Amino acid sequence: MKKLLVITIAMLTGVGTAMAQSTVASPNPSASPTRSLGTATAPSVVVTSEELDISREQIVPSLGATRYTIGPDRLGQQSQGQDAPFNQTILRFPGVAQDSFGQLHLRGEHANVQYRLDDVLLPEGITGFGQELETRFADNISLITGALPAQFGFRTTGVIDIHSKSGAVFTGGEASLHVGSFDTIAPSVEYGGVTGKLTYYVIGGYLHGGIGIENPTRSSDPIHDDTDQFKGFGYFSYIIDDTSRLTLLLSGNDSNFQIPNNPGQQPAFVVNGKTMFDSSKLDENQAENSAYAILAYQKKSDLFNMQASVFTRYSGVLFRPDEVGDLFFNGVASRVDRQIYTAGAELDMSYKLNEQNTLRGGLLFTASHATVGTATLVFPTLPDGSQASDMPFGIVDNTTVRLLLRCLYTG
């Protein structure tokens, strides 16, 4: 681990130095003759992009709801800065609490929060230990609660609205390294810019830590609790003309968690004639994978604003038990594979009737295909529920669910 840390620091230091030298050598892009043609169009693209961002906010307003927003300055000033896990960033909003598994509760509610990315609904995924979203790629984050307008869908407790960075906001490259206790190391690289009518921003990061899940013991050295997480995000926006643009958002996440052990536990069952098993040697693991893609088209005019988007998302969680160890302590060992695929389309529109009145409407359509596959080892039991044999047998159960959601709103 120490060798990996030294190599990573050396690599990132070299990258940071090279970027810094490039910036010093040409602080003013217009001073470089070879880039004069490319930079001549950049200001107009940035201005157009900002105007379209403002117009998009007129389509999906907060209206009677309460919006609490933190911008780039506060994101950078919080503990751990932009390297803070996303759930830790949301915990700084009023009315938000977190349980021992890292899942968020808003105003006492659980799993009733909707996530929106650049004003497009992020489809439902499978909740695990990891964080699919990252603080680092967010330009600002808002929590919307209260009397939510109809266009925010069926999640009524609150909406977490994320506006991502773009090449107009983040120009150039940056490499960073976050190091902490419990073998924590988190390198990341991000790059953004404007090329003609194309605005882009990409980020990739890795996290290794010695406490992936809450430590169940009093020890400062948790047993079997490592985590390794790889994440990537990309934002691409193409200005078609002064009134319209096409935006593509891409994201991927691959996370692995060891389930922490609690030593000194006494087995409750007999397995293949054996009665003892060291609970500190259990080897349970969980793998979490997710990815989503959003393609949005936006059009604005003096009176009419519209954004149409299509999206798809995959989310999967695979729990791998310690088959022998789990039988000793629980009498059951289940391998559980859960997956969900979601695709949909969303349309939001607004038309300004006069200075006092605006007509808004839209529709949302999603289709989901979810599967749950389990392979379970159990013991035969007597009528009173006690163990009848120390030889386990297997039970396989596979389930498929299809969901269809349609929503139409006006206001």
KATA-V139354 format. One record per pair of residues at least 24 apart in sequence whose ideal C-beta (glycine too) atoms are under 10 Angstrom apart, sorted by the first residue. I is the first residue (numbers start at 0). J is the second residue. Records with the same first field share a line. If there is no record, write none. Layout:
BEGIN
I: J + J
END
This chain:
BEGIN
0: 182 + 184 + 207 + 209
1: 182
3: 182 + 184 + 207
4: 176 + 178 + 182 + 184 + 186 + 207
7: 176 + 178 + 184 + 185 + 186 + 205
8: 176 + 178 + 184 + 186
10: 174 + 176 + 186
11: 174 + 175 + 176 + 186 + 187 + 188
12: 174 + 176
13: 174
14: 172 + 173 + 174 + 175 + 186 + 188
15: 172 + 173 + 174 + 175 + 176
16: 174
17: 172 + 174
18: 171 + 172 + 173 + 174 + 190
21: 171 + 172
22: 171 + 172
28: 170
36: 195
37: 192 + 193 + 194 + 195
38: 193
40: 193 + 194 + 195 + 196 + 238
41: 166 + 167 + 170 + 192 + 193 + 194 + 195 + 198
42: 193
43: 193 + 196 + 238 + 241
44: 166 + 167 + 193 + 194 + 195 + 196 + 197 + 198 + 236 + 237 + 238 + 244
45: 165 + 166 + 167 + 168 + 170 + 193 + 198 + 238
46: 167 + 241
47: 167 + 196 + 198 + 236 + 238 + 239 + 240 + 241 + 242 + 243 + 244
48: 165 + 166 + 167 + 168 + 193 + 196 + 198 + 236 + 238 + 244 + 246
49: 165 + 167 + 168
50: 241 + 242 + 244 + 299
51: 236 + 238 + 241 + 242 + 243 + 244 + 246 + 297 + 298 + 299 + 304 + 306
52: 117 + 118 + 138 + 162 + 165 + 167 + 168 + 236 + 244 + 297
53: 299 + 304
54: 242 + 297 + 298 + 299 + 300 + 303 + 304 + 305 + 306 + 349
55: 117 + 118 + 119 + 162 + 244 + 246 + 295 + 297 + 299 + 304 + 305 + 306 + 347 + 349
56: 118 + 162 + 304
57: 299 + 304 + 349 + 351 + 357 + 359
58: 118 + 150 + 297 + 299 + 303 + 304 + 305 + 306 + 346 + 347 + 348 + 349 + 357 + 359 + 361
59: 115 + 118 + 119 + 143 + 148 + 150 + 151 + 158 + 160 + 304 + 306 + 347 + 349 + 359 + 361
60: 148 + 150 + 349 + 357 + 359 + 410
61: 141 + 143 + 144 + 145 + 146 + 147 + 148 + 151 + 158 + 160
62: 143 + 145 + 146 + 147 + 148 + 149 + 150 + 151 + 359 + 410
63: 145 + 146 + 147 + 148
64: 142 + 143 + 144 + 145 + 146 + 147 + 148 + 151 + 157 + 158
65: 93 + 94 + 142 + 143 + 144 + 145 + 146 + 147 + 157
66: 141 + 142 + 143 + 144 + 145 + 158 + 160
67: 91 + 92 + 93 + 94 + 140 + 141 + 142 + 143 + 144 + 157
68: 92 + 139 + 140 + 141 + 142 + 143 + 160 + 162
69: 137 + 139 + 140 + 141 + 142
70: 137 + 138 + 139 + 140 + 141 + 162
71: 137 + 138 + 139 + 164 + 168 + 169
72: 139
73: 139 + 140
74: 134 + 135 + 137 + 138 + 139 + 140
75: 134
77: 134
79: 134 + 177 + 179 + 185
80: 134 + 135 + 175 + 177
81: 133 + 134 + 135 + 136 + 137 + 175 + 177 + 187 + 189
82: 133 + 134 + 135 + 175 + 176 + 177 + 178 + 179 + 183 + 185 + 187 + 204 + 206
83: 133 + 134 + 135 + 177
84: 129 + 130 + 132 + 133 + 134 + 185 + 206 + 228
85: 129 + 130 + 131 + 132 + 133 + 134 + 135 + 136 + 137 + 140 + 159 + 161
86: 129 + 130 + 132 + 134
87: 130 + 134
88: 130 + 132 + 133 + 134 + 137 + 140 + 159
89: 130 + 132 + 134 + 140 + 142 + 157 + 159
91: 140 + 142
92: 140 + 141 + 142 + 144 + 157 + 159
93: 142 + 144
94: 142 + 144 + 156 + 157
95: 142 + 144 + 157 + 159
98: 213
99: 212 + 213 + 215
100: 126 + 127 + 128 + 212 + 213
101: 126 + 127 + 128 + 129 + 130 + 211 + 212 + 213
102: 126 + 127 + 128
103: 157 + 159
104: 156
105: 142 + 144 + 154 + 156 + 157 + 158 + 159
106: 144 + 156 + 157
107: 156
108: 154 + 155 + 156 + 157
109: 156
110: 154 + 156
111: 153 + 154 + 155 + 156 + 157
112: 142 + 144 + 154 + 155 + 156 + 157 + 158 + 159
113: 143 + 147 + 151 + 152 + 153 + 154 + 155 + 156 + 157 + 158 + 159 + 160
114: 154 + 158 + 159 + 160 + 161
115: 141 + 143 + 151 + 152 + 154 + 158 + 159 + 160 + 161 + 162 + 345
116: 159 + 160 + 161 + 162 + 163 + 232 + 234 + 248 + 250 + 291 + 293 + 295 + 310
117: 160 + 161 + 162 + 163 + 165 + 234 + 236 + 246 + 248 + 293 + 295 + 297 + 306 + 308
118: 150 + 160 + 161 + 162 + 295 + 297 + 306 + 308 + 345 + 347
119: 246 + 248 + 293 + 294 + 295 + 306 + 307 + 308 + 309 + 310 + 343 + 345 + 347
120: 150 + 151 + 152 + 154 + 158 + 293 + 308 + 310 + 343 + 345 + 347 + 363 + 365 + 406
121: 159 + 161 + 248 + 250 + 291 + 293 + 310 + 312 + 341
122: 291 + 293 + 310 + 311 + 312 + 313 + 314 + 339 + 340 + 341 + 342 + 343 + 365 + 366 + 367 + 404
123: 154 + 312 + 314 + 339 + 341 + 365 + 367 + 369 + 402 + 404
124: 252 + 287 + 289 + 290 + 291 + 312 + 313 + 314 + 315 + 316 + 339 + 341
125: 287 + 288 + 289 + 313 + 314 + 315 + 316 + 337 + 338 + 339 + 369 + 371
126: 287 + 314 + 316
127: 252 + 254 + 256 + 285 + 286 + 287 + 288 + 289 + 314 + 315 + 316 + 317 + 318 + 337
128: 211 + 212 + 213 + 226 + 228 + 254 + 255 + 256 + 258 + 285 + 287 + 316
129: 206 + 211 + 212 + 226 + 228 + 230 + 252 + 253 + 254 + 255 + 256 + 285 + 286 + 287 + 288 + 289 + 316
130: 206 + 228 + 230 + 252 + 254 + 287
131: 230 + 250 + 251 + 252 + 254 + 287 + 288 + 289 + 290 + 291 + 312 + 314
132: 159 + 161 + 163 + 230 + 232 + 250 + 252 + 289
133: 161 + 187 + 202 + 204 + 206 + 228 + 230 + 231 + 232 + 250 + 252
134: 161
135: 164 + 173 + 175 + 177 + 185 + 187 + 189 + 202 + 204 + 230 + 232
136: 161 + 163 + 164 + 169 + 187 + 189 + 200 + 201 + 202 + 204 + 230 + 231 + 232 + 233 + 234 + 248 + 250
137: 161 + 162 + 163 + 164 + 232
138: 162 + 163 + 164 + 165 + 167 + 168 + 169 + 200 + 234
139: 163 + 164 + 168
148: 359 + 408 + 410
149: 359 + 360 + 361 + 406 + 407 + 408 + 409 + 410
150: 345 + 347 + 348 + 349 + 359 + 360 + 361 + 362 + 363 + 406 + 408 + 409 + 410
151: 408
152: 345 + 363 + 365 + 404 + 406 + 408
153: 363 + 404 + 406
163: 200 + 202 + 232 + 233 + 234 + 246 + 248 + 250
164: 189 + 191 + 200 + 202 + 232 + 234
165: 191 + 192 + 193 + 198 + 199 + 200 + 234 + 235 + 236 + 246
166: 190 + 191 + 192 + 193 + 194 + 197 + 198 + 199 + 200 + 201 + 234 + 235 + 236
167: 191 + 192 + 193 + 198 + 199 + 200 + 236
168: 198 + 200 + 234
169: 199 + 200 + 202 + 234
170: 198 + 200
172: 201
173: 202
175: 204
177: 204 + 206
179: 208 + 209
180: 208 + 209 + 210 + 219
181: 207 + 208 + 209 + 210 + 211 + 214 + 219 + 220 + 221 + 224 + 225
182: 207 + 208 + 209 + 210 + 225
183: 207 + 208 + 209 + 210 + 226
184: 208
185: 228
187: 230
189: 232
191: 233 + 234
193: 236 + 238
195: 237 + 238
196: 236 + 237 + 238 + 239 + 240 + 244 + 245
197: 235 + 236 + 237 + 238 + 245
198: 234 + 235 + 236 + 237 + 238 + 244 + 246
199: 233 + 234 + 235 + 236 + 237 + 247
200: 232 + 233 + 234 + 235 + 236
201: 231 + 232 + 233 + 234 + 235 + 249
202: 230 + 231 + 232 + 233 + 234 + 250
203: 229 + 230 + 231 + 232 + 233 + 251
204: 228 + 229 + 230 + 231 + 232
205: 229 + 230 + 231 + 253
206: 230 + 254
208: 256
209: 257
210: 259
211: 254 + 255 + 256 + 257 + 258 + 259 + 285
212: 256 + 257 + 258 + 259 + 285
213: 259
214: 259 + 261
215: 258 + 259 + 260 + 261 + 262
216: 259 + 260 + 261 + 262 + 263 + 279
218: 261 + 262
221: 257 + 259 + 260 + 261
222: 257 + 259 + 260 + 261 + 262 + 278 + 279 + 280 + 281
223: 257 + 258 + 259 + 260 + 261 + 279 + 280 + 281 + 282 + 283 + 284 + 321
224: 256 + 257 + 258 + 259 + 260
225: 255 + 256 + 257 + 259 + 284
226: 254 + 255 + 256 + 257 + 285 + 287
227: 253 + 254 + 255 + 256 + 257
228: 252 + 253 + 254 + 255 + 256 + 287
229: 253 + 254 + 255 + 288
230: 254 + 289
231: 290
232: 291
233: 292
234: 293
235: 294
236: 295 + 297
239: 296 + 297 + 298
240: 298
241: 299
242: 297 + 298 + 299 + 300 + 301 + 303 + 304
243: 296 + 297 + 298 + 299 + 300 + 305
244: 295 + 296 + 297 + 298 + 299 + 306
245: 294 + 295 + 296 + 297
246: 293 + 294 + 295 + 296 + 297 + 306 + 308
247: 292 + 293 + 294 + 295
248: 291 + 292 + 293 + 294 + 295 + 308 + 310
249: 290 + 291 + 292 + 293 + 294
250: 289 + 290 + 291 + 292 + 293 + 312
251: 288 + 289 + 290 + 291 + 292 + 313
252: 287 + 288 + 289 + 290 + 291 + 314
253: 286 + 287 + 288 + 289 + 290
254: 285 + 286 + 287 + 288 + 289 + 316
255: 284 + 285 + 286 + 287 + 288 + 317
256: 283 + 284 + 285 + 286 + 287 + 318
257: 281 + 282 + 283 + 284 + 285
258: 282 + 283 + 284 + 285 + 318 + 319 + 320 + 321
259: 283
260: 321 + 324
261: 328
264: 327 + 328
265: 327 + 328
266: 324 + 326 + 327 + 328 + 329 + 330
267: 326 + 327 + 328 + 329 + 330 + 386
268: 325 + 326 + 327 + 328 + 329 + 330 + 331 + 378 + 386 + 389 + 391
269: 326 + 327 + 330 + 378 + 386 + 388 + 389 + 390
270: 322 + 323 + 324 + 325 + 326 + 327 + 330 + 332 + 376 + 378 + 386 + 389 + 390 + 391
271: 323 + 326 + 389 + 390 + 391
272: 389 + 390
273: 323 + 327 + 389
274: 327 + 389
275: 327
276: 321 + 323 + 324 + 325 + 326 + 327 + 328
277: 324 + 327
278: 321 + 324 + 327 + 328
280: 321 + 323 + 324
281: 320 + 321 + 323 + 324 + 325 + 327 + 328
282: 319 + 320 + 321 + 322 + 323 + 324 + 325
283: 318 + 319 + 320 + 321 + 322 + 324 + 325 + 332
284: 317 + 318 + 319 + 320 + 321
285: 316 + 317 + 318 + 319 + 320 + 335
286: 315 + 316 + 317 + 318 + 319 + 336
287: 314 + 315 + 316 + 317 + 318
288: 313 + 314 + 315 + 316 + 317 + 338
289: 313 + 314 + 315 + 316 + 339
290: 314 + 315
291: 341
292: 342
293: 345
294: 344
295: 345 + 347
296: 346
297: 347
298: 348
299: 349
300: 350 + 351
301: 351
302: 349 + 350 + 351 + 352 + 353 + 357
303: 348 + 349 + 350 + 351 + 358
304: 347 + 348 + 349 + 350 + 351 + 357 + 359
305: 346 + 347 + 348 + 349 + 350 + 361
306: 345 + 346 + 347 + 348 + 349 + 361
307: 344 + 345 + 346 + 347 + 348 + 361 + 362
308: 343 + 344 + 345 + 346 + 347 + 363
309: 342 + 343 + 344 + 345 + 364
310: 341 + 342 + 343 + 344 + 345 + 365
311: 340 + 341 + 342 + 343 + 365 + 366
312: 339 + 340 + 341 + 342 + 343 + 365 + 367
313: 338 + 339 + 340 + 341 + 342
314: 338 + 339 + 340 + 341 + 369
315: 339 + 340 + 370
317: 372
318: 373
320: 374 + 375 + 376
322: 374 + 375 + 376 + 391 + 393
323: 376 + 391
325: 375 + 376
326: 376 + 377 + 378 + 389 + 391
329: 377
330: 376 + 377 + 378 + 380 + 386 + 391
331: 375 + 376 + 377 + 378 + 391 + 394
332: 374 + 375 + 376 + 377 + 391 + 393
333: 373 + 374 + 375 + 376 + 377 + 394 + 396
334: 372 + 373 + 374 + 375 + 376 + 393 + 395
335: 371 + 372 + 373 + 374 + 375 + 396
336: 370 + 371 + 372 + 373 + 374 + 397
337: 369 + 370 + 371 + 372 + 373 + 398
338: 368 + 369 + 370 + 371 + 372
339: 367 + 368 + 369 + 370 + 371 + 400 + 402
340: 366 + 367 + 368 + 369 + 370
341: 365 + 366 + 367 + 368 + 369 + 402 + 404
342: 366 + 367 + 368
343: 367 + 403 + 404 + 405
345: 406
346: 407
347: 408
348: 409
349: 410
357: 410
358: 409 + 410
359: 408 + 409 + 410
360: 407 + 408 + 409 + 410
361: 406 + 407 + 408 + 409 + 410
362: 405 + 406 + 407 + 408 + 409
363: 404 + 405 + 406 + 407 + 408
364: 403 + 404 + 405 + 406 + 407
365: 402 + 403 + 404 + 405 + 406
366: 401 + 402 + 403 + 404 + 405
367: 400 + 401 + 402 + 403 + 404
368: 399 + 400 + 401 + 402
369: 398 + 399 + 400 + 401 + 402
370: 397 + 398 + 399 + 400
371: 396 + 397 + 398 + 399 + 400
372: 396 + 397 + 398 + 399
373: 397 + 398
END
